[in-house]
Amino acid sequence: MDGERLFTTRESVELINQQLGIPITRSRFHKDSMNGIAPRPAAVFGRNYLYQREVVLEYAKSLLKQPTPAEWELLGEAANRVLEKVNSGMG
């Protein structure tokens, strides 16, 4: 954790939205925290929980699921572009 930039909850949600394109909300992040799904904070400063970048991104990726064949038909080429972006780590 030495020298590593940590992210607040708000910044973590923005990171997920911008890097992965996953439209998660702060409310969802808080709910997942209460249910033990979201990452544990790396540190606490006052009332702010601080998270590590890679742990936040891994959490977000864990929320994704493979579409069913019927969903693939509906999503078409757009689904392929999204999955390519996520799988390439381009995030």
Secondary structure by P-SEA (a helix, b strand, c coil): cccbbbbcaaaaaaaaaccccccccaaaaaaaaaaccccccccccccbbbbbaaaaaaaaaaabbbbcaaaaaaacaaaaaaaaaaaaccc
